[in-house]
Amino acid sequence: MAIVIDTLQAMKALTEGGVFTQAQAERIVDVVAEANDDVATKGDMKELRADLEILRRDITIKMYVSTFSAAAFVIGAIRLMGI
């Protein structure tokens, strides 16, 4: 979710003091609006944390399964060799 800005009000504020021309003010507002699309919100971060927690859980499960499988293989190999 992006932050909503009043672009017309922003352009007026930039041009009122005579510091920026209309074209400059428009470009500044465009750049800010474009940058605003890349801003992560608290909701985005919360969703990312949830996704990372799921990945962490999945990796942990796969690690235990791999460890158990390796141990089972070694035990089976030892029994086949008759040790």
C-alpha positions in Angstrom: 0.0 0.0 0.0 1.5 3.3 -1.1 1.2 6.6 0.6 -1.4 8.8 -1.1 -0.3 12.3 -2.0 -2.2 15.2 -3.5 -0.1 15.8 -6.6 -1.9 19.0 -7.6 -1.4 20.5 -4.1 2.3 19.4 -4.1 2.9 21.1 -7.5 1.2 24.3 -6.3 3.4 24.3 -3.2 6.5 23.9 -5.3 5.6 26.7 -7.7 4.1 29.2 -5.4 7.4 30.6 -4.1 8.8 30.9 -7.6 11.6 28.5 -6.8 10.5 25.9 -9.3 8.8 26.2 -12.7 5.7 24.3 -13.5 7.7 21.7 -15.6 10.2 21.3 -12.7 7.4 20.9 -10.1 5.6 18.3 -12.3 8.8 16.3 -12.7 9.5 16.4 -9.0 6.0 15.2 -8.2 6.3 12.5 -10.8 9.6 11.2 -9.3 8.1 11.2 -5.8 5.0 9.4 -7.0 7.2 6.8 -8.7 9.4 6.3 -5.7 6.3 6.0 -3.5 5.4 2.7 -5.4 8.6 1.1 -4.0 7.9 1.9 -0.4 7.3 -1.1 1.9 4.5 -0.6 4.4 4.1 -2.3 7.9 1.6 -4.6 6.3 4.1 -5.6 3.6 6.7 -6.3 6.3 4.3 -8.3 8.3 3.4 -10.4 5.2 7.1 -10.9 4.5 7.8 -12.0 8.1 5.0 -14.6 7.8 6.4 -15.9 4.5 9.9 -16.1 6.0 8.5 -18.0 9.0 6.9 -20.6 6.7 10.2 -21.0 4.8 12.1 -21.4 8.0 9.7 -24.1 9.2 9.9 -25.9 5.8 13.7 -25.8 5.8 13.8 -27.2 9.4 11.5 -30.0 8.5 13.6 -30.9 5.4 16.8 -30.8 7.4 15.3 -33.3 10.0 14.0 -35.6 7.2 17.4 -35.5 5.4 19.2 -36.3 8.7 16.8 -39.1 9.5 17.2 -40.5 5.9 21.0 -40.4 6.1 21.0 -42.1 9.5 18.6 -44.8 8.2 20.9 -45.4 5.2 24.0 -45.7 7.4 22.2 -48.1 9.8 20.9 -50.2 6.8 24.4 -50.3 5.3 25.9 -51.4 8.6 23.3 -54.2 8.9 24.0 -55.4 5.4 27.7 -55.5 6.0 27.0 -57.6 9.2 28.9 -55.3 11.5 
